[in-house]
């Protein structure tokens, strides 16, 4: 009788208690399902860019990608133009009204993009929130020289 | 005899959680890979255009084009129209100075909402930031100009579009 009771106790001790683990998994699953957003899948945030916070809700679509950090301008991931300290531009570049190397790089990027089925002549700009506005304006004017007048300013949704 | 029947009943109601666990173990890595922890959006903008066919300046008595001149310490709001008289447009002007807490964007939002109510066909804002204005400040002001949230924090909270067409230029 005693031996049978001991065997039963041993058997109970070996059973895994999964309920709390399942509770934890359920919470993680719900959190991840809420965070799931298929529309952002093509967006690659450029390293070194801290996007401005915004309440805008327009969704992201692929286009010619431009990133402006406090150090340089990147087009389709390629570093094309060096900026001054604090992300500023030289006065002579600003007075000129365009950055030639950016104009050429955007034109080349568009040649590749326009082959895509849903290509739009729009530039997506990932610009660092701390940049002075004149840097962004000069880069936009340079893109305009390549025939781009419409832009999408990437933001971090609040 | 009756004791053994009781034990059998107790064993039958135990749920086998192993398949559920297997499902979770498969789903969680998939969702972790696909999850967007960084929610990204965009603000559609354009550079100013002035062609024979189109202009950014409103040409309708029910619409005005709003101009926001942003400086480091001041925002100047004005309106332009190809058909309304100067006195009417001047009555819509406003200036907001920067305080220690920054710009009072609530005042700006209310002024823009009032313009939108009076000229319901309006949809364009021309933003003219100064050279040294920080990009984050420009984006905050764009948010205020693009839409307003009424009754914030209540059940009747509603977001109303104000001037969703944004034209970015520069203060000369």
Interface residues (C-beta under 8 A of the other chain):
Chain A: X18 X19 X21 X22 X25 X26 X28 X29 X32 X33 X35 X36 X37 X38 X40 X41 X43 X45 X51 X52 X53 X54 X55 X56 X57 X58 X59 X60 X61 X94 X124 X127 X128 X129 X130 X131 X132 X133 X134 X136 X137 X140 X141 X144 X149 X150 X151 X152 X153 X154 X155 X156 X157
Chain B: X17 X18 X20 X21 X24 X27 X28 X31 X32 X34 X35 X36 X37 X38 X39 X40 X41 X42 X43 X44 X45 X46 X47 X49 X129 X130 X131 X132 X133 X134 X135 X136 X138 X139 X140 X142 X143 X146 X147 X168 X169 X170
